[in-house]
Structure formats: structure tokens, C-alpha cells
């Protein structure tokens, strides 16, 4: 296939993800409304888990079903790449969206969010991810029994997080300004099965579009001779995080700040628990220097977010865009130290 056709497929995959994200944000709001769920549950759990599926499938397939040494390394990189991308690039894109829509007169230049919900997400993420990274230190011996118990503990921590999020429900709140369900636009109150069908169709589109996007990126990288390291650490994880970014941008445009922020912070908690459990159970879980640097940056970004939120229920678009600097620092690290980075991946 020639380059023009590959670029056309790349653009098509981008549009598929956009369409899926639009269907998903609309459907998941109606789903939360139908079952009386709070914004915290809709944004931090339903939306976060749903849009985390593309990047979650990559390590599961690579580690569990392929099972080679190389695939285990790829899977481990994907597991750690997701929290890194969410805490830096996704927050940066959200901040840019805030500033752009503010300049267009469509919203204010800051997010007004539920400080308790987002702070809880970040607190859970920091505690859980610190434990996960500590278990992956090269000098820390991890017998199989310890890794199995640690994975069970992470699964239990996520169940507890979901329970706490549900118990701390802040009322619906997300119902104001809700658009008609796309699958039943003529009905003021759509049927439950139509809502569920739209959500599943949206998830299928998101997963298909993300996988197609990654495949096209890989083909183009091979054609132009781009280094595989840059692809595996930067381009591919960025592509699989597109659903969270697009959903948050759509909610930013609609001034639904709690849903926009909770979608990302909730996905960070999910990624620190479920995919890491897969890594603990099915790999030696020994992290190299590149993986540790990306993890350290993700933790630093989460700490900065907590500092930004100390002033109250407001976080500015500029504060969120500042986290893009951390993403740039990692790219500079990979480019400036290619030999040590490559060696650590072998």
C-alpha cells in the first residue's frame, strides 16, 4: 500500500475515534442519568473504564496471549505508558481545549470541578502507583507468590475505589444541558436498550479506530525509517490515549468540567490497578530505566495536579497545559540518550 493510502487510512481511523468518542460521551451521560449515578461515577468510573479499553487490550494481548520475551517487554511498556500519557499529554490537551474555547467565548478559562472527587482519584493513583513501581525496582526480589498477592491487592484496591466513588455520590448534576441520545434523537426520554446499544457501538468504534490508528502509525514509521523506540514509547501510547482526550475535549466544550477531568483522573486509577495486575501476574515485573523515568514523571504530574487543586475547586487551563512540559522532557530524554534507553529495553 502506498503512502497516500496509508495517510488516508490514518485520517479515517482518526475520524472513527472522534465519532466513537462523541457517541460514547453522549451515551454514557444518558446511562448515568438512567441509573441515577453521580458525576463521579459517570466520569471517573464508567467513562474512564470504557475509554481505557484500547490501551488496556494491548498489554493483555501482548503478555497473556502472545507470551514471548519481546511481547512481555512491549506489554510492560504499554502498561506504564498509559498513566504517563494520561497525566501529561491528556492533561495538556484538556488545558489547550479550555483556552481555545475560552478565546472563542464559549467558556471560562478555568475548570470548576468537584475538588473532593478529583483529589480522591489522584490520592488513590499516587498510593497505588507508588506501590506498583516499588515492586518493579530491579534490585527488589519478587517471588511468584508475592506478585500474585500484590495483584490481588491491586484488584481489591480498585473495587474499594469504585465503592468509595459510588458512596461519595454528589447527585446527578450532569443532567443539565444533556443532548438527545444520538440513536433516538426524536425521543426526550430514550429507551434503556438504545442507550446501552449506543455505548457498545461507541466502544467498538473507539477500539477499532485506535487499533487502526496504531497500525497505520507503525507502517508509516517503518516506511520513513523512524526509530522503533520513539514509536513504542511516544507515538503508539499517545494514539491509544486518544479516546480519553477526545471525550474530555467534548465535555470541555459543553462546560461539563467534572466529567472532563474525572474521565482522565479515573482512567489513571484504573490503569494503575488493572493492567499493572496483568504485568505482575504474567511477567517478572522488572522495570528498566526508561520505564522508571516515565513512571517518575507520571507521579510528579499527579503531585503537581494535587498542588494546583489546593486552592479550591478551580484549576486553570494554563496550569493543565504546563504538564505538557513533562511530556516534552521525556521525549528529550529518549532522544538525548538513545543508546542507554535502547540497551535498557533489551
TALIN-V372316 format. One record per residue. N is the residue number from 0. PHI is phi in degrees with one decimal (999 if undefined). OMEGA is omega in whole degrees, -180 to 180 (999 if undefined). D_FIRST is the distance of its C-alpha to the first C-alpha in Angstrom with 1 decimal. Layout:
BEGIN
n = {N;N}
phi = {PHI;PHI}
omega = {OMEGA;OMEGA}
d_first = {D_FIRST;D_FIRST}
END
This chain:
BEGIN
n = {0;1;2;3;4;5;6;7;8;9;10;11;12;13;14;15;16;17;18;19;20;21;22;23;24;25;26;27;28;29;30;31;32;33;34;35;36;37;38;39;40;41;42;43;44;45;46;47;48;49;50;51;52;53;54;55;56;57;58;59;60;61;62;63;64;65;66;67;68;69;70;71;72;73;74;75;76;77;78;79;80;81;82;83;84;85;86;87;88;89;90;91;92;93;94;95;96;97;98;99;100;101;102;103;104;105;106;107;108;109;110;111;112;113;114;115;116;117;118;119;120;121;122;123;124;125;126;127;128;129;130;131;132;133;134;135;136;137;138;139;140;141;142;143;144;145;146;147;148;149;150;151;152;153;154;155;156;157;158;159;160;161;162;163;164;165;166;167;168;169;170;171;172;173;174;175;176;177;178;179;180;181;182;183;184;185;186;187;188;189;190;191;192;193;194;195;196;197;198;199;200;201;202;203;204;205;206;207;208;209;210;211;212;213;214;215;216;217;218;219;220;221;222;223;224;225;226;227;228;229;230;231;232;233;234;235;236;237;238;239;240;241;242;243;244;245;246;247;248;249;250;251;252;253;254;255;256;257;258;259;260;261;262;263;264;265;266;267;268;269;270;271;272;273;274;275;276;277;278;279;280;281;282;283;284;285;286;287;288;289;290;291;292;293;294;295;296;297;298;299;300;301;302;303;304;305;306;307;308;309;310;311;312;313;314;315;316;317;318;319;320;321;322;323;324;325;326;327;328;329;330;331;332;333;334;335;336;337;338;339;340;341;342;343;344;345}
phi = {999;-79.1;-64.1;-60.4;-66.5;-63.4;-65.3;-65.0;-65.5;-62.2;-64.6;-63.4;-62.4;-61.3;-67.7;-62.6;-64.3;-60.2;-63.3;-62.8;-64.9;-64.1;-62.5;-70.2;-61.3;-66.6;-69.0;-71.7;-64.1;-65.8;-63.4;-63.3;-65.2;-63.6;-100.9;66.0;-85.6;-78.4;-60.1;-60.6;-68.2;-67.3;-78.1;-82.5;-117.3;-60.8;-67.6;-64.2;-67.6;-61.2;-80.8;-83.1;-59.9;-57.0;-76.0;-74.4;-67.0;-61.0;-66.2;-64.1;-65.2;-65.8;-85.9;-82.0;-95.1;-88.0;77.4;-87.0;-62.0;-65.2;-66.3;-64.6;-65.1;-62.7;-62.7;-63.1;-62.3;-66.7;-61.8;-80.3;-69.0;-64.1;-60.7;-61.9;-66.2;-63.7;-78.7;-117.0;-65.6;-64.2;-66.0;-61.7;-62.6;-62.6;-63.6;-62.1;-60.7;-58.7;-68.3;-66.0;-68.6;-66.5;-64.1;-83.7;77.6;-95.8;-165.8;-77.8;-92.6;-146.6;-99.9;-106.1;-126.8;-79.3;-59.0;-63.8;-64.9;-68.0;-62.0;-63.8;-57.5;-66.3;-64.5;-61.4;-60.0;-61.6;-66.8;-68.4;-69.6;-60.8;-64.1;-61.6;-71.0;-60.5;-67.7;-94.4;-61.3;-59.7;-90.1;-99.6;-71.3;-128.9;-64.6;-53.0;-61.7;-66.5;-65.7;-65.5;-63.7;-63.5;-63.5;-62.1;-63.9;-66.3;-62.3;-63.5;-64.0;-70.9;-61.0;-63.8;-61.8;-61.4;-62.8;-65.1;-63.8;-67.8;-69.5;-89.5;-51.4;-106.6;79.1;-71.8;72.9;-80.5;-76.5;-66.1;75.7;-71.9;-76.6;-59.8;-62.4;-62.1;-78.9;-144.6;-66.8;-84.8;-102.2;-69.6;-125.2;-70.1;-73.5;-60.4;-65.9;-69.4;-63.7;-62.3;-60.8;-63.7;-63.2;-68.5;-62.8;-63.5;-63.5;-62.3;-65.6;-62.9;-64.6;-61.6;-64.2;-67.2;-65.9;-64.0;-62.1;-63.0;-60.3;-68.2;-61.5;-62.9;-63.2;-67.3;-62.8;-64.6;-64.2;-91.8;71.9;-73.3;-64.8;-62.7;-62.3;-61.1;-65.3;-70.5;-96.1;-119.7;-72.5;-62.3;-60.9;-62.4;-66.2;-73.1;-89.9;-55.5;-56.0;-59.8;-65.7;-66.3;-60.0;-65.9;-62.4;-62.2;-71.4;-62.6;-61.2;-88.2;62.2;-104.0;-65.7;-61.0;-67.4;-62.5;-75.4;-64.8;-58.7;-83.7;-65.7;-67.6;-65.2;-62.4;-65.8;-58.5;-67.8;-77.6;-108.2;-71.4;-62.7;-62.9;-60.3;-59.9;-63.2;-66.2;-80.6;-119.2;-135.5;-66.1;53.9;-114.3;-90.9;-88.3;-65.8;-64.3;-62.5;-67.4;-64.9;-63.2;-66.5;-62.6;-65.9;-61.5;-65.5;-62.7;-62.1;-65.0;-63.3;-61.5;-62.0;-65.1;-65.4;-60.0;-83.1;-66.2;-77.6;139.6;-89.6;-124.7;-136.5;-82.9;-61.9;-67.1;-63.6;-68.4;-65.5;-62.4;-70.8;-65.1;-61.7;-65.6;-63.8;-64.7;-60.9;-65.8;-61.7;-61.3;-60.5;-64.5;-73.3;-75.1;-125.1;-66.1;-69.9;-67.5;-66.1;-66.1;-64.0;-72.7;-88.6;-81.7}
omega = {-177;-175;-179;179;178;179;178;177;177;178;179;179;178;180;178;178;178;-180;178;180;178;178;-176;-179;178;-177;-176;174;178;178;177;179;-177;-178;176;-178;179;176;180;179;-179;-177;-172;-178;-176;-178;-177;-179;-178;-178;176;-176;-178;-178;177;-178;-176;179;179;179;-177;-174;-172;-171;177;167;177;179;-180;-179;177;178;178;-180;178;177;179;179;-178;-179;-177;178;179;-180;-179;-175;-179;-175;-179;178;178;-180;178;178;177;179;178;-177;-180;-180;175;179;177;178;-175;-180;175;-176;178;175;173;-171;174;-176;-177;-177;-177;178;178;177;-177;179;177;-179;-177;-178;-176;-176;176;178;-179;-179;178;178;-178;180;-173;-176;-177;180;-177;175;-178;-178;180;-180;178;179;179;178;177;179;179;177;178;179;-180;176;178;178;179;180;180;178;179;-179;-179;-177;-177;-175;-176;175;-177;-177;-178;177;-178;-180;176;177;-176;-178;177;-173;-177;-179;176;178;-177;179;-177;-178;176;178;-180;179;-180;180;-180;176;179;179;178;179;180;-179;179;-179;-180;179;178;179;-179;180;-179;177;180;180;-180;178;177;-179;-177;177;178;-179;180;-180;179;180;-174;-175;-173;-169;-176;178;178;-180;-177;177;-179;-179;179;-178;-178;178;-179;178;179;179;175;179;-179;180;176;-169;180;180;-179;-177;-179;178;-178;-177;177;177;177;178;179;-178;178;-177;-169;179;179;176;176;178;-180;-175;-170;175;175;-179;174;-173;177;-174;179;179;-180;178;180;179;179;179;178;179;178;179;179;177;179;178;178;177;179;-176;-179;-178;179;-175;-175;172;-172;176;180;177;179;180;-180;-180;175;177;180;176;179;179;180;178;178;179;-179;-178;-176;-178;-175;-175;180;180;-179;-179;-177;-180;-177;999}
d_first = {0.0;3.8;6.8;8.3;6.4;6.8;10.3;11.0;10.5;12.6;15.2;15.3;16.1;18.7;20.3;20.5;22.3;24.6;25.5;26.2;28.3;30.3;31.0;31.9;34.3;36.0;36.3;37.5;40.2;41.5;41.3;43.5;45.8;46.2;47.3;49.3;47.3;47.7;45.2;45.2;44.1;41.5;39.9;40.5;40.0;38.3;35.7;35.4;34.8;32.4;30.1;30.3;28.7;25.0;26.1;28.8;26.5;24.6;27.7;29.1;26.1;25.8;29.6;31.0;28.5;26.6;29.8;28.9;30.3;27.0;26.1;29.6;29.2;25.9;27.9;30.9;28.9;27.4;31.0;32.4;29.6;30.2;33.9;33.1;30.5;32.7;35.8;34.3;31.1;31.8;35.4;34.3;32.0;34.9;37.3;35.2;35.0;38.8;39.4;37.0;38.6;42.0;41.5;40.6;43.9;42.4;43.8;45.8;44.4;45.0;44.4;47.5;46.9;48.9;49.8;51.0;47.8;45.4;47.8;48.1;44.3;44.3;47.4;45.9;42.7;44.6;46.9;44.3;41.7;44.4;45.4;41.9;41.3;44.8;44.0;41.0;43.0;42.6;46.4;47.0;47.5;46.1;47.4;45.4;48.3;48.0;44.3;44.8;47.7;45.8;42.9;45.5;47.1;43.9;43.3;46.9;46.6;43.7;45.8;48.7;46.6;45.6;49.2;50.5;48.0;49.1;52.8;52.5;51.2;52.0;52.2;49.3;49.1;45.5;46.6;47.6;45.2;43.0;40.7;40.8;38.5;35.3;35.6;39.2;39.7;42.8;44.7;46.6;46.6;43.5;43.8;43.0;40.6;38.6;38.5;37.4;34.7;33.3;33.3;31.4;28.8;28.4;28.0;25.4;23.4;23.9;22.9;19.8;18.8;19.7;17.8;14.5;15.4;16.0;12.9;10.8;13.5;13.3;9.6;10.5;13.8;12.7;10.6;13.8;16.2;18.0;20.7;20.3;23.7;23.0;20.1;22.4;25.5;24.4;21.0;20.5;24.2;24.1;21.3;23.2;26.3;25.0;27.0;30.3;29.7;28.8;31.7;34.1;33.1;33.7;37.1;37.9;37.5;39.8;42.3;42.1;42.4;43.5;40.4;38.1;39.7;40.4;36.7;35.9;39.1;39.2;35.6;36.9;39.7;37.4;35.0;38.1;39.4;37.0;34.0;36.6;38.5;35.5;35.3;39.0;39.1;36.2;35.9;38.6;38.0;38.6;37.1;36.1;36.9;33.6;34.0;37.6;37.0;34.5;37.1;39.9;38.1;37.6;41.3;42.3;40.3;42.1;45.4;44.9;44.1;47.3;49.2;47.8;49.0;52.5;53.6;53.2;50.8;49.0;46.0;44.8;41.3;42.0;43.0;39.7;37.6;39.6;37.8;34.6;36.5;36.4;32.7;32.5;35.1;32.9;29.9;32.4;33.7;30.4;29.6;33.3;33.7;30.5;32.3;34.7;32.0;29.7;32.8;33.8;30.6;31.2}
END
